[in-house]
């Protein structure tokens, strides 16, 4: 596969102790198809992130498992909690 560019996309998620800012870099590959992305375990442990891959991709932050935030690639700018 050939790299055709790199995208740097800040992802900011709210947290009661301060917003979580992730600065992932995505390498765009020719003819590559992706369903999502992975976060390192260092971010997950540091901020208490739980990542679920059910019908839609979302995270919960800390101990509040009821408040879910979308990781859907088409709705990444939506910071509102998901409705169940």
PDB file of N, CA, C and O in Angstrom:
ATOM      1  N   UNK A   1       0.841  -1.182   0.000  1.00  0.00           N
ATOM      2  CA  UNK A   1       0.000   0.000   0.000  1.00  0.00           C
ATOM      3  C   UNK A   1       0.885   1.243   0.000  1.00  0.00           C
ATOM      4  O   UNK A   1       1.952   1.268   0.613  1.00  0.00           O
ATOM      5  N   UNK A   2       0.427   2.247  -0.683  1.00  0.00           N
ATOM      6  CA  UNK A   2       1.184   3.484  -0.809  1.00  0.00           C
ATOM      7  C   UNK A   2       0.548   4.582   0.025  1.00  0.00           C
ATOM      8  O   UNK A   2      -0.660   4.801  -0.057  1.00  0.00           O
ATOM      9  N   UNK A   3       1.340   5.270   0.819  1.00  0.00           N
ATOM     10  CA  UNK A   3       0.849   6.398   1.614  1.00  0.00           C
ATOM     11  C   UNK A   3       0.634   7.590   0.692  1.00  0.00           C
ATOM     12  O   UNK A   3       1.521   7.963  -0.075  1.00  0.00           O
ATOM     13  N   UNK A   4      -0.572   8.192   0.776  1.00  0.00           N
ATOM     14  CA  UNK A   4      -0.852   9.366  -0.053  1.00  0.00           C
ATOM     15  C   UNK A   4      -1.009  10.634   0.782  1.00  0.00           C
ATOM     16  O   UNK A   4      -1.301  11.699   0.239  1.00  0.00           O
ATOM     17  N   UNK A   5      -0.819  10.529   2.093  1.00  0.00           N
ATOM     18  CA  UNK A   5      -0.882  11.717   2.936  1.00  0.00           C
ATOM     19  C   UNK A   5      -1.134  11.375   4.389  1.00  0.00           C
ATOM     20  O   UNK A   5      -1.385  10.222   4.742  1.00  0.00           O
ATOM     21  N   UNK A   6      -1.061  12.397   5.224  1.00  0.00           N
ATOM     22  CA  UNK A   6      -1.300  12.259   6.658  1.00  0.00           C
ATOM     23  C   UNK A   6      -2.306  13.306   7.094  1.00  0.00           C
ATOM     24  O   UNK A   6      -2.220  14.466   6.693  1.00  0.00           O
ATOM     25  N   UNK A   7      -3.261  12.894   7.917  1.00  0.00           N
ATOM     26  CA  UNK A   7      -4.258  13.807   8.473  1.00  0.00           C
ATOM     27  C   UNK A   7      -4.031  13.874   9.975  1.00  0.00           C
ATOM     28  O   UNK A   7      -3.928  12.840  10.635  1.00  0.00           O
ATOM     29  N   UNK A   8      -3.952  15.079  10.515  1.00  0.00           N
ATOM     30  CA  UNK A   8      -3.872  15.269  11.962  1.00  0.00           C
ATOM     31  C   UNK A   8      -5.202  15.854  12.395  1.00  0.00           C
ATOM     32  O   UNK A   8      -5.559  16.954  11.974  1.00  0.00           O
ATOM     33  N   UNK A   9      -5.943  15.137  13.230  1.00  0.00           N
ATOM     34  CA  UNK A   9      -7.297  15.531  13.629  1.00  0.00           C
ATOM     35  C   UNK A   9      -7.371  15.562  15.141  1.00  0.00           C
ATOM     36  O   UNK A   9      -7.351  14.512  15.783  1.00  0.00           O
ATOM     37  N   UNK A  10      -7.457  16.759  15.724  1.00  0.00           N
ATOM     38  CA  UNK A  10      -7.639  16.856  17.171  1.00  0.00           C
ATOM     39  C   UNK A  10      -9.006  16.312  17.548  1.00  0.00           C
ATOM     40  O   UNK A  10     -10.012  16.644  16.921  1.00  0.00           O
ATOM     41  N   UNK A  11      -9.035  15.485  18.564  1.00  0.00           N
ATOM     42  CA  UNK A  11     -10.289  14.964  19.105  1.00  0.00           C
ATOM     43  C   UNK A  11     -10.365  15.443  20.545  1.00  0.00           C
ATOM     44  O   UNK A  11      -9.477  15.153  21.346  1.00  0.00           O
ATOM     45  N   UNK A  12     -11.416  16.171  20.875  1.00  0.00           N
ATOM     46  CA  UNK A  12     -11.581  16.703  22.227  1.00  0.00           C
ATOM     47  C   UNK A  12     -12.850  16.109  22.818  1.00  0.00           C
ATOM     48  O   UNK A  12     -13.932  16.240  22.245  1.00  0.00           O
ATOM     49  N   UNK A  13     -12.713  15.463  23.955  1.00  0.00           N
ATOM     50  CA  UNK A  13     -13.850  14.872  24.660  1.00  0.00           C
ATOM     51  C   UNK A  13     -13.940  15.500  26.044  1.00  0.00           C
ATOM     52  O   UNK A  13     -12.918  15.680  26.707  1.00  0.00           O
ATOM     53  N   UNK A  14     -15.153  15.836  26.491  1.00  0.00           N
ATOM     54  CA  UNK A  14     -15.300  16.444  27.815  1.00  0.00           C
ATOM     55  C   UNK A  14     -15.006  15.453  28.934  1.00  0.00           C
ATOM     56  O   UNK A  14     -15.248  14.253  28.799  1.00  0.00           O
ATOM     57  N   UNK A  15     -14.485  15.968  30.030  1.00  0.00           N
ATOM     58  CA  UNK A  15     -14.206  15.154  31.212  1.00  0.00           C
ATOM     59  C   UNK A  15     -14.327  16.055  32.427  1.00  0.00           C
ATOM     60  O   UNK A  15     -13.970  17.231  32.359  1.00  0.00           O
ATOM     61  N   UNK A  16     -14.820  15.528  33.529  1.00  0.00           N
ATOM     62  CA  UNK A  16     -15.050  16.352  34.719  1.00  0.00           C
ATOM     63  C   UNK A  16     -13.762  16.936  35.290  1.00  0.00           C
ATOM     64  O   UNK A  16     -13.806  17.954  35.981  1.00  0.00           O
ATOM     65  N   UNK A  17     -12.628  16.321  35.019  1.00  0.00           N
ATOM     66  CA  UNK A  17     -11.345  16.834  35.496  1.00  0.00           C
ATOM     67  C   UNK A  17     -10.633  17.665  34.433  1.00  0.00           C
ATOM     68  O   UNK A  17      -9.462  18.010  34.589  1.00  0.00           O
ATOM     69  N   UNK A  18     -11.332  17.980  33.373  1.00  0.00           N
ATOM     70  CA  UNK A  18     -10.732  18.725  32.260  1.00  0.00           C
ATOM     71  C   UNK A  18     -10.901  17.947  30.969  1.00  0.00           C
ATOM     72  O   UNK A  18     -10.924  16.716  30.980  1.00  0.00           O
ATOM     73  N   UNK A  19     -11.019  18.647  29.873  1.00  0.00           N
ATOM     74  CA  UNK A  19     -11.224  17.994  28.587  1.00  0.00           C
ATOM     75  C   UNK A  19     -10.057  17.082  28.228  1.00  0.00           C
ATOM     76  O   UNK A  19      -8.909  17.337  28.591  1.00  0.00           O
ATOM     77  N   UNK A  20     -10.378  16.026  27.516  1.00  0.00           N
ATOM     78  CA  UNK A  20      -9.373  15.107  27.006  1.00  0.00           C
ATOM     79  C   UNK A  20      -9.068  15.530  25.579  1.00  0.00           C
ATOM     80  O   UNK A  20      -9.967  15.574  24.739  1.00  0.00           O
ATOM     81  N   UNK A  21      -7.836  15.834  25.303  1.00  0.00           N
ATOM     82  CA  UNK A  21      -7.432  16.217  23.952  1.00  0.00           C
ATOM     83  C   UNK A  21      -6.510  15.136  23.408  1.00  0.00           C
ATOM     84  O   UNK A  21      -5.436  14.880  23.953  1.00  0.00           O
ATOM     85  N   UNK A  22      -6.946  14.515  22.336  1.00  0.00           N
ATOM     86  CA  UNK A  22      -6.144  13.519  21.652  1.00  0.00           C
ATOM     87  C   UNK A  22      -5.664  14.129  20.342  1.00  0.00           C
ATOM     88  O   UNK A  22      -6.417  14.841  19.677  1.00  0.00           O
ATOM     89  N   UNK A  23      -4.438  13.862  19.973  1.00  0.00           N
ATOM     90  CA  UNK A  23      -3.869  14.396  18.739  1.00  0.00           C
ATOM     91  C   UNK A  23      -3.414  13.260  17.825  1.00  0.00           C
ATOM     92  O   UNK A  23      -2.227  13.146  17.518  1.00  0.00           O
ATOM     93  N   UNK A  24      -4.353  12.422  17.389  1.00  0.00           N
ATOM     94  CA  UNK A  24      -3.940  11.296  16.548  1.00  0.00           C
ATOM     95  C   UNK A  24      -3.541  11.752  15.149  1.00  0.00           C
ATOM     96  O   UNK A  24      -4.024  12.765  14.643  1.00  0.00           O
ATOM     97  N   UNK A  25      -2.661  10.989  14.546  1.00  0.00           N
ATOM     98  CA  UNK A  25      -2.281  11.201  13.155  1.00  0.00           C
ATOM     99  C   UNK A  25      -2.743   9.986  12.370  1.00  0.00           C
ATOM    100  O   UNK A  25      -2.437   8.849  12.730  1.00  0.00           O
ATOM    101  N   UNK A  26      -3.470  10.230  11.311  1.00  0.00           N
ATOM    102  CA  UNK A  26      -3.986   9.166  10.462  1.00  0.00           C
ATOM    103  C   UNK A  26      -3.214   9.178   9.151  1.00  0.00           C
ATOM    104  O   UNK A  26      -3.150  10.206   8.476  1.00  0.00           O
ATOM    105  N   UNK A  27      -2.637   8.061   8.793  1.00  0.00           N
ATOM    106  CA  UNK A  27      -1.935   7.940   7.519  1.00  0.00           C
ATOM    107  C   UNK A  27      -2.935   7.396   6.502  1.00  0.00           C
ATOM    108  O   UNK A  27      -3.519   6.331   6.702  1.00  0.00           O
ATOM    109  N   UNK A  28      -3.124   8.134   5.417  1.00  0.00           N
ATOM    110  CA  UNK A  28      -4.058   7.731   4.368  1.00  0.00           C
ATOM    111  C   UNK A  28      -3.306   6.854   3.373  1.00  0.00           C
ATOM    112  O   UNK A  28      -2.294   7.260   2.802  1.00  0.00           O
ATOM    113  N   UNK A  29      -3.824   5.642   3.181  1.00  0.00           N
ATOM    114  CA  UNK A  29      -3.201   4.691   2.270  1.00  0.00           C
ATOM    115  C   UNK A  29      -4.073   4.517   1.034  1.00  0.00           C
ATOM    116  O   UNK A  29      -5.301   4.491   1.117  1.00  0.00           O
ATOM    117  N   UNK A  30      -3.424   4.401  -0.088  1.00  0.00           N
ATOM    118  CA  UNK A  30      -4.143   4.194  -1.336  1.00  0.00           C
ATOM    119  C   UNK A  30      -4.900   2.869  -1.277  1.00  0.00           C
ATOM    120  O   UNK A  30      -4.336   1.843  -0.895  1.00  0.00           O
ATOM    121  N   UNK A  31      -6.166   2.894  -1.653  1.00  0.00           N
ATOM    122  CA  UNK A  31      -7.041   1.712  -1.687  1.00  0.00           C
ATOM    123  C   UNK A  31      -7.237   1.047  -0.327  1.00  0.00           C
ATOM    124  O   UNK A  31      -7.509  -0.153  -0.268  1.00  0.00           O
ATOM    125  N   UNK A  32      -7.106   1.793   0.759  1.00  0.00           N
ATOM    126  CA  UNK A  32      -7.335   1.233   2.099  1.00  0.00           C
ATOM    127  C   UNK A  32      -8.727   1.633   2.583  1.00  0.00           C
ATOM    128  O   UNK A  32      -9.177   2.753   2.341  1.00  0.00           O
ATOM    129  N   UNK A  33      -9.390   0.733   3.250  1.00  0.00           N
ATOM    130  CA  UNK A  33     -10.708   0.993   3.825  1.00  0.00           C
ATOM    131  C   UNK A  33     -10.617   0.754   5.322  1.00  0.00           C
ATOM    132  O   UNK A  33     -10.030  -0.236   5.757  1.00  0.00           O
ATOM    133  N   UNK A  34     -11.192   1.650   6.114  1.00  0.00           N
ATOM    134  CA  UNK A  34     -11.079   1.549   7.572  1.00  0.00           C
ATOM    135  C   UNK A  34     -12.462   1.660   8.205  1.00  0.00           C
ATOM    136  O   UNK A  34     -13.309   2.420   7.736  1.00  0.00           O
ATOM    137  N   UNK A  35     -12.677   0.907   9.257  1.00  0.00           N
ATOM    138  CA  UNK A  35     -13.929   0.930   9.999  1.00  0.00           C
ATOM    139  C   UNK A  35     -13.837   1.789  11.254  1.00  0.00           C
ATOM    140  O   UNK A  35     -14.868   2.125  11.837  1.00  0.00           O
ATOM    141  N   UNK A  36     -12.651   2.147  11.680  1.00  0.00           N
ATOM    142  CA  UNK A  36     -12.486   2.916  12.913  1.00  0.00           C
ATOM    143  C   UNK A  36     -11.018   3.174  13.173  1.00  0.00           C
ATOM    144  O   UNK A  36     -10.192   3.076  12.265  1.00  0.00           O
ATOM    145  N   UNK A  37     -10.693   3.505  14.409  1.00  0.00           N
ATOM    146  CA  UNK A  37      -9.302   3.738  14.777  1.00  0.00           C
ATOM    147  C   UNK A  37      -9.066   3.217  16.181  1.00  0.00           C
ATOM    148  O   UNK A  37     -10.016   2.976  16.926  1.00  0.00           O
ATOM    149  N   UNK A  38      -7.817   3.043  16.542  1.00  0.00           N
ATOM    150  CA  UNK A  38      -7.446   2.523  17.855  1.00  0.00           C
ATOM    151  C   UNK A  38      -6.764   3.606  18.674  1.00  0.00           C
ATOM    152  O   UNK A  38      -6.011   4.418  18.137  1.00  0.00           O
ATOM    153  N   UNK A  39      -7.027   3.615  19.971  1.00  0.00           N
ATOM    154  CA  UNK A  39      -6.319   4.493  20.901  1.00  0.00           C
ATOM    155  C   UNK A  39      -5.342   3.642  21.701  1.00  0.00           C
ATOM    156  O   UNK A  39      -5.626   2.485  22.012  1.00  0.00           O
ATOM    157  N   UNK A  40      -4.209   4.210  22.026  1.00  0.00           N
ATOM    158  CA  UNK A  40      -3.232   3.491  22.837  1.00  0.00           C
ATOM    159  C   UNK A  40      -3.743   3.269  24.251  1.00  0.00           C
ATOM    160  O   UNK A  40      -4.555   4.045  24.754  1.00  0.00           O
ATOM    161  N   UNK A  41      -3.272   2.220  24.885  1.00  0.00           N
ATOM    162  CA  UNK A  41      -3.708   1.923  26.248  1.00  0.00           C
ATOM    163  C   UNK A  41      -3.247   2.981  27.240  1.00  0.00           C
ATOM    164  O   UNK A  41      -3.820   3.101  28.322  1.00  0.00           O
ATOM    165  N   UNK A  42      -2.207   3.758  26.883  1.00  0.00           N
ATOM    166  CA  UNK A  42      -1.781   4.834  27.780  1.00  0.00           C
ATOM    167  C   UNK A  42      -2.883   5.879  27.932  1.00  0.00           C
ATOM    168  O   UNK A  42      -3.130   6.346  29.044  1.00  0.00           O
ATOM    169  N   UNK A  43      -3.553   6.257  26.840  1.00  0.00           N
ATOM    170  CA  UNK A  43      -4.679   7.190  26.919  1.00  0.00           C
ATOM    171  C   UNK A  43      -5.845   6.564  27.678  1.00  0.00           C
ATOM    172  O   UNK A  43      -6.482   7.225  28.498  1.00  0.00           O
ATOM    173  N   UNK A  44      -6.123   5.300  27.406  1.00  0.00           N
ATOM    174  CA  UNK A  44      -7.249   4.639  28.050  1.00  0.00           C
ATOM    175  C   UNK A  44      -7.072   4.580  29.560  1.00  0.00           C
ATOM    176  O   UNK A  44      -8.013   4.859  30.302  1.00  0.00           O
ATOM    177  N   UNK A  45      -5.901   4.226  30.016  1.00  0.00           N
ATOM    178  CA  UNK A  45      -5.639   4.135  31.460  1.00  0.00           C
ATOM    179  C   UNK A  45      -5.599   5.502  32.119  1.00  0.00           C
ATOM    180  O   UNK A  45      -6.131   5.681  33.214  1.00  0.00           O
ATOM    181  N   UNK A  46      -4.975   6.464  31.461  1.00  0.00           N
ATOM    182  CA  UNK A  46      -4.817   7.797  32.038  1.00  0.00           C
ATOM    183  C   UNK A  46      -6.166   8.488  32.269  1.00  0.00           C
ATOM    184  O   UNK A  46      -6.346   9.180  33.272  1.00  0.00           O
ATOM    185  N   UNK A  47      -7.107   8.301  31.346  1.00  0.00           N
ATOM    186  CA  UNK A  47      -8.372   9.022  31.416  1.00  0.00           C
ATOM    187  C   UNK A  47      -9.566   8.137  31.738  1.00  0.00           C
ATOM    188  O   UNK A  47     -10.698   8.623  31.727  1.00  0.00           O
ATOM    189  N   UNK A  48      -9.359   6.874  32.021  1.00  0.00           N
ATOM    190  CA  UNK A  48     -10.469   5.993  32.356  1.00  0.00           C
ATOM    191  C   UNK A  48     -11.415   5.780  31.193  1.00  0.00           C
ATOM    192  O   UNK A  48     -12.629   5.731  31.388  1.00  0.00           O
ATOM    193  N   UNK A  49     -10.883   5.653  29.983  1.00  0.00           N
ATOM    194  CA  UNK A  49     -11.714   5.486  28.796  1.00  0.00           C
ATOM    195  C   UNK A  49     -12.087   4.024  28.618  1.00  0.00           C
ATOM    196  O   UNK A  49     -11.239   3.137  28.716  1.00  0.00           O
ATOM    197  N   UNK A  50     -13.349   3.785  28.358  1.00  0.00           N
ATOM    198  CA  UNK A  50     -13.819   2.461  27.973  1.00  0.00           C
ATOM    199  C   UNK A  50     -14.343   2.579  26.556  1.00  0.00           C
ATOM    200  O   UNK A  50     -15.205   3.415  26.284  1.00  0.00           O
ATOM    201  N   UNK A  51     -13.845   1.771  25.662  1.00  0.00           N
ATOM    202  CA  UNK A  51     -14.243   1.839  24.260  1.00  0.00           C
ATOM    203  C   UNK A  51     -15.080   0.614  23.934  1.00  0.00           C
ATOM    204  O   UNK A  51     -14.678  -0.522  24.185  1.00  0.00           O
ATOM    205  N   UNK A  52     -16.255   0.871  23.370  1.00  0.00           N
ATOM    206  CA  UNK A  52     -17.178  -0.197  23.012  1.00  0.00           C
ATOM    207  C   UNK A  52     -17.360  -0.216  21.507  1.00  0.00           C
ATOM    208  O   UNK A  52     -17.375   0.841  20.875  1.00  0.00           O
ATOM    209  N   UNK A  53     -17.498  -1.373  20.930  1.00  0.00           N
ATOM    210  CA  UNK A  53     -17.820  -1.519  19.514  1.00  0.00           C
ATOM    211  C   UNK A  53     -19.092  -2.344  19.407  1.00  0.00           C
ATOM    212  O   UNK A  53     -19.059  -3.527  19.071  1.00  0.00           O
ATOM    213  N   UNK A  54     -20.216  -1.694  19.701  1.00  0.00           N
ATOM    214  CA  UNK A  54     -21.504  -2.366  19.566  1.00  0.00           C
ATOM    215  C   UNK A  54     -22.114  -1.900  18.248  1.00  0.00           C
ATOM    216  O   UNK A  54     -21.422  -1.862  17.231  1.00  0.00           O
ATOM    217  N   UNK A  55     -23.404  -1.544  18.248  1.00  0.00           N
ATOM    218  CA  UNK A  55     -24.033  -1.071  17.018  1.00  0.00           C
ATOM    219  C   UNK A  55     -23.404   0.217  16.513  1.00  0.00           C
ATOM    220  O   UNK A  55     -23.310   0.432  15.304  1.00  0.00           O
ATOM    221  N   UNK A  56     -22.974   1.070  17.427  1.00  0.00           N
ATOM    222  CA  UNK A  56     -22.247   2.277  17.044  1.00  0.00           C
ATOM    223  C   UNK A  56     -21.043   2.405  17.964  1.00  0.00           C
ATOM    224  O   UNK A  56     -21.082   1.963  19.113  1.00  0.00           O
ATOM    225  N   UNK A  57     -19.993   2.999  17.468  1.00  0.00           N
ATOM    226  CA  UNK A  57     -18.767   3.134  18.266  1.00  0.00           C
ATOM    227  C   UNK A  57     -18.909   4.313  19.215  1.00  0.00           C
ATOM    228  O   UNK A  57     -19.300   5.407  18.809  1.00  0.00           O
ATOM    229  N   UNK A  58     -18.591   4.080  20.474  1.00  0.00           N
ATOM    230  CA  UNK A  58     -18.681   5.145  21.469  1.00  0.00           C
ATOM    231  C   UNK A  58     -17.719   4.857  22.617  1.00  0.00           C
ATOM    232  O   UNK A  58     -17.185   3.754  22.743  1.00  0.00           O
ATOM    233  N   UNK A  59     -17.511   5.880  23.453  1.00  0.00           N
ATOM    234  CA  UNK A  59     -16.706   5.710  24.658  1.00  0.00           C
ATOM    235  C   UNK A  59     -17.508   6.178  25.854  1.00  0.00           C
ATOM    236  O   UNK A  59     -18.440   6.972  25.721  1.00  0.00           O
ATOM    237  N   UNK A  60     -17.144   5.686  27.011  1.00  0.00           N
ATOM    238  CA  UNK A  60     -17.599   6.253  28.274  1.00  0.00           C
ATOM    239  C   UNK A  60     -16.349   6.744  28.986  1.00  0.00           C
ATOM    240  O   UNK A  60     -15.254   6.227  28.762  1.00  0.00           O
ATOM    241  N   UNK A  61     -16.514   7.738  29.841  1.00  0.00           N
ATOM    242  CA  UNK A  61     -15.365   8.343  30.509  1.00  0.00           C
ATOM    243  C   UNK A  61     -15.501   8.156  32.008  1.00  0.00           C
ATOM    244  O   UNK A  61     -16.545   8.463  32.584  1.00  0.00           O
ATOM    245  N   UNK A  62     -14.450   7.654  32.641  1.00  0.00           N
ATOM    246  CA  UNK A  62     -14.467   7.463  34.086  1.00  0.00           C
ATOM    247  C   UNK A  62     -15.440   6.371  34.491  1.00  0.00           C
ATOM    248  O   UNK A  62     -15.513   5.323  33.848  1.00  0.00           O
ATOM    249  N   UNK A  63     -16.189   6.621  35.563  1.00  0.00           N
ATOM    250  CA  UNK A  63     -17.089   5.594  36.095  1.00  0.00           C
ATOM    251  C   UNK A  63     -18.520   5.740  35.611  1.00  0.00           C
ATOM    252  O   UNK A  63     -19.342   4.869  35.896  1.00  0.00           O
ATOM    253  N   UNK A  64     -18.853   6.809  34.889  1.00  0.00           N
ATOM    254  CA  UNK A  64     -20.212   7.021  34.395  1.00  0.00           C
ATOM    255  C   UNK A  64     -20.423   6.227  33.109  1.00  0.00           C
ATOM    256  O   UNK A  64     -20.063   6.685  32.025  1.00  0.00           O
ATOM    257  N   UNK A  65     -21.006   5.038  33.232  1.00  0.00           N
ATOM    258  CA  UNK A  65     -21.214   4.172  32.072  1.00  0.00           C
ATOM    259  C   UNK A  65     -22.495   4.515  31.320  1.00  0.00           C
ATOM    260  O   UNK A  65     -22.745   3.967  30.246  1.00  0.00           O
ATOM    261  N   UNK A  66     -23.315   5.420  31.873  1.00  0.00           N
ATOM    262  CA  UNK A  66     -24.564   5.801  31.224  1.00  0.00           C
ATOM    263  C   UNK A  66     -24.353   6.877  30.161  1.00  0.00           C
ATOM    264  O   UNK A  66     -25.113   6.938  29.195  1.00  0.00           O
ATOM    265  N   UNK A  67     -23.344   7.720  30.320  1.00  0.00           N
ATOM    266  CA  UNK A  67     -23.103   8.832  29.407  1.00  0.00           C
ATOM    267  C   UNK A  67     -22.107   8.377  28.344  1.00  0.00           C
ATOM    268  O   UNK A  67     -20.928   8.170  28.631  1.00  0.00           O
ATOM    269  N   UNK A  68     -22.596   8.225  27.114  1.00  0.00           N
ATOM    270  CA  UNK A  68     -21.779   7.694  26.033  1.00  0.00           C
ATOM    271  C   UNK A  68     -21.517   8.785  24.999  1.00  0.00           C
ATOM    272  O   UNK A  68     -22.401   9.582  24.686  1.00  0.00           O
ATOM    273  N   UNK A  69     -20.293   8.811  24.472  1.00  0.00           N
ATOM    274  CA  UNK A  69     -19.903   9.787  23.461  1.00  0.00           C
ATOM    275  C   UNK A  69     -19.560   9.059  22.171  1.00  0.00           C
ATOM    276  O   UNK A  69     -18.822   8.074  22.174  1.00  0.00           O
ATOM    277  N   UNK A  70     -20.106   9.559  21.066  1.00  0.00           N
ATOM    278  CA  UNK A  70     -19.956   8.910  19.772  1.00  0.00           C
ATOM    279  C   UNK A  70     -18.524   8.963  19.266  1.00  0.00           C
ATOM    280  O   UNK A  70     -17.837   9.973  19.414  1.00  0.00           O
ATOM    281  N   UNK A  71     -18.086   7.867  18.669  1.00  0.00           N
ATOM    282  CA  UNK A  71     -16.835   7.826  17.924  1.00  0.00           C
ATOM    283  C   UNK A  71     -17.111   7.529  16.457  1.00  0.00           C
ATOM    284  O   UNK A  71     -16.201   7.193  15.699  1.00  0.00           O
ATOM    285  N   UNK A  72     -18.386   7.658  16.061  1.00  0.00           N
ATOM    286  CA  UNK A  72     -18.779   7.414  14.680  1.00  0.00           C
ATOM    287  C   UNK A  72     -18.021   8.383  13.783  1.00  0.00           C
ATOM    288  O   UNK A  72     -18.048   9.593  14.009  1.00  0.00           O
ATOM    289  N   UNK A  73     -17.357   7.866  12.784  1.00  0.00           N
ATOM    290  CA  UNK A  73     -16.524   8.710  11.925  1.00  0.00           C
ATOM    291  C   UNK A  73     -17.323   9.805  11.236  1.00  0.00           C
ATOM    292  O   UNK A  73     -16.761  10.842  10.884  1.00  0.00           O
ATOM    293  N   UNK A  74     -18.633   9.598  11.034  1.00  0.00           N
ATOM    294  CA  UNK A  74     -19.460  10.601  10.372  1.00  0.00           C
ATOM    295  C   UNK A  74     -20.002  11.631  11.347  1.00  0.00           C
ATOM    296  O   UNK A  74     -20.545  12.648  10.916  1.00  0.00           O
ATOM    297  N   UNK A  75     -19.871  11.401  12.644  1.00  0.00           N
ATOM    298  CA  UNK A  75     -20.422  12.298  13.653  1.00  0.00           C
ATOM    299  C   UNK A  75     -19.382  12.686  14.698  1.00  0.00           C
ATOM    300  O   UNK A  75     -19.746  12.947  15.845  1.00  0.00           O
ATOM    301  N   UNK A  76     -18.116  12.731  14.345  1.00  0.00           N
ATOM    302  CA  UNK A  76     -17.070  12.980  15.331  1.00  0.00           C
ATOM    303  C   UNK A  76     -17.138  14.366  15.945  1.00  0.00           C
ATOM    304  O   UNK A  76     -16.646  14.564  17.056  1.00  0.00           O
ATOM    305  N   UNK A  77     -17.734  15.334  15.252  1.00  0.00           N
ATOM    306  CA  UNK A  77     -17.815  16.683  15.810  1.00  0.00           C
ATOM    307  C   UNK A  77     -18.947  16.810  16.819  1.00  0.00           C
ATOM    308  O   UNK A  77     -19.022  17.820  17.518  1.00  0.00           O
ATOM    309  N   UNK A  78     -19.833  15.818  16.919  1.00  0.00           N
ATOM    310  CA  UNK A  78     -20.954  15.846  17.855  1.00  0.00           C
ATOM    311  C   UNK A  78     -20.462  15.435  19.235  1.00  0.00           C
ATOM    312  O   UNK A  78     -20.075  14.284  19.441  1.00  0.00           O
ATOM    313  N   UNK A  79     -20.476  16.371  20.184  1.00  0.00           N
ATOM    314  CA  UNK A  79     -19.969  16.092  21.523  1.00  0.00           C
ATOM    315  C   UNK A  79     -21.082  15.738  22.502  1.00  0.00           C
ATOM    316  O   UNK A  79     -20.814  15.519  23.684  1.00  0.00           O
ATOM    317  N   UNK A  80     -22.338  15.679  22.024  1.00  0.00           N
ATOM    318  CA  UNK A  80     -23.450  15.351  22.905  1.00  0.00           C
ATOM    319  C   UNK A  80     -23.455  13.854  23.197  1.00  0.00           C
ATOM    320  O   UNK A  80     -23.068  13.059  22.341  1.00  0.00           O
ATOM    321  N   UNK A  81     -23.892  13.457  24.404  1.00  0.00           N
ATOM    322  CA  UNK A  81     -23.998  12.030  24.709  1.00  0.00           C
ATOM    323  C   UNK A  81     -24.986  11.349  23.771  1.00  0.00           C
ATOM    324  O   UNK A  81     -25.944  11.973  23.315  1.00  0.00           O
ATOM    325  N   UNK A  82     -24.758  10.082  23.485  1.00  0.00           N
ATOM    326  CA  UNK A  82     -25.663   9.315  22.643  1.00  0.00           C
ATOM    327  C   UNK A  82     -26.934   8.979  23.394  1.00  0.00           C
ATOM    328  O   UNK A  82     -26.915   8.783  24.610  1.00  0.00           O
ATOM    329  N   UNK A  83     -28.036   8.914  22.669  1.00  0.00           N
ATOM    330  CA  UNK A  83     -29.302   8.452  23.235  1.00  0.00           C
ATOM    331  C   UNK A  83     -29.340   6.939  23.100  1.00  0.00           C
ATOM    332  O   UNK A  83     -28.931   6.392  22.076  1.00  0.00           O
ATOM    333  N   UNK A  84     -29.825   6.269  24.124  1.00  0.00           N
ATOM    334  CA  UNK A  84     -29.945   4.808  24.071  1.00  0.00           C
ATOM    335  C   UNK A  84     -31.206   4.415  23.357  1.00  0.00           C
ATOM    336  O   UNK A  84     -31.487   3.225  23.210  1.00  0.00           O
TER     337      UNK A  84
END
